[in-house]
Amino acid sequence: MLFVEFSVRNYKSVQDSGMFSLKPLTILTGPNSSGKSNLLESFLVLPQMARFDPNSRHLYYVLQEGEFYRYPTEALDYIAYKQDKTRLISLKVTIEPTREGRRRDLVKRFENLEMGLPRTIGYEYSYDPTSDQLFQTVFFEGERFVSVEHSLQENTWRDRFTFPEELRNQYCGDAARALVPDAFTLARIRESLLRESTQIAQEKYNRLEKKMEIAQWIIATIEHCLKRVFLISTPRGIILPSVKATGKVSWVGKSGENIVQILSLIFASRKYDAKADRIVYWTERFGLGKIKAGYKGGEDLASDFYDYVLEKDFNSALASYGSRQLLAIITQIFWSDPGDVIVIEEPEISLHPESQVLLQEMFAEAVRSGKQIIFSTHSPFLVLSIPKVTKQSQLSVNDVVIYHVEKTKDGTKVKPLELDKSGFIRGWIPSYLKVEDDLFREWAEKIESN
């Protein structure tokens, strides 16, 4: 299941992003300080929240103790738009639930519920910093389906439904527990319904129970998807000569700190042979050589690579910075399973243009295997190389979206760039075009003066 839409309001430089689509390959371009990193970070807040125990999924705590991003105690001073804590901070994601061959199971489920299978389902989390109110809404085919609220009423915190109208002001489950199906349960409602005639009350209650069952399924499905989002941030690429074997790690870490452990796990078991083959294939294509990892002795793990030019093995800690930071990306992409989402900040760091072009071929393979890649970039080569992979049928233009991000007086704005049938951007990237025009003008004036 991949994410198909996202929106954020009142987060850092973003006042209102609007709902923008996410494709299997989603690219953010734009000047420094335009808000690209803020958009990526805001997208990662809900995945970060989903990794917490359900009783700890409060935005304040999640921002201080998260795996991806951490802020000091006054976290909201750092993330509130213009530091205005009177504004509602809102995050919304939408997914397609029928991917990964699950359509047959879902059709059966929704036949039992007497509803059509949804093309999309969504979830919105909103938080009011001034009142500590929390609002959660699930969406069915883009329409608001059920909303719950956690708010202070008459000096008592209450969890209640605010939508649909027939549930308004009825008690729900614990709405303060974000991304938890139990928040969308009927609590102390049957008694009030039974004041009506018994048959009508029972029918009404059964109908509402089915609605809650769907809402709970939506939350559980989206929570599952959010837990499969991973970040490769900057800086990255620090590989130690050896590390201690520790407990099981699930991903390379946002800075690649778990690369050696993950590689050692992959190369230690035949069940990961297919993953190991793809990692070796791509490290060789990028010129890093044949990578290996495993026990060095005692409790120590280490990774090395074979340099085909020098015909010698070297510890991976001795690789160039460009190769080391790239190794984190390669490892996570091929360690991940279909349905995983990998968010990458500037994958082109310290890479030669030839390697930047090759990145798109690797991303195309990841997309073909059912993974989603979302990244920010300043590289024109990464964008210009899209037609190369579409021409070779490695990637469909329909699987790609490129956004130009810029900051205005009303905050960060996200504008989709139009692609032709080959994957070229019509009119080019606005901020790149300005720089190129200025440089060309200086060059032309120099030629004329000579």
FENLINUR-V581968 format. One record per helix or strand of 2 or more residues. SS is the DSSP state (H for helix, E for strand). FROM is the first residue (numbers start at 1). TO is the last residue. Records with the same first field share a line. If there is no record, write none. Layout:
SS: FROM-TO + FROM-TO
This chain:
E: 3-11 + 14-16 + 20-21 + 25-29 + 88-95 + 121-128 + 133-140 + 143-153 + 156-163 + 171-172 + 229-232 + 243-244 + 290-297 + 300-307 + 312-315 + 341-345 + 372-376 + 400-408 + 411-416
H: 36-50 + 54-56 + 59-65 + 75-79 + 81-83 + 103-112 + 165-167 + 181-184 + 190-193 + 198-226 + 259-268 + 270-285 + 316-318 + 321-335 + 353-368 + 380-384 + 386-391 + 397-399 + 430-449
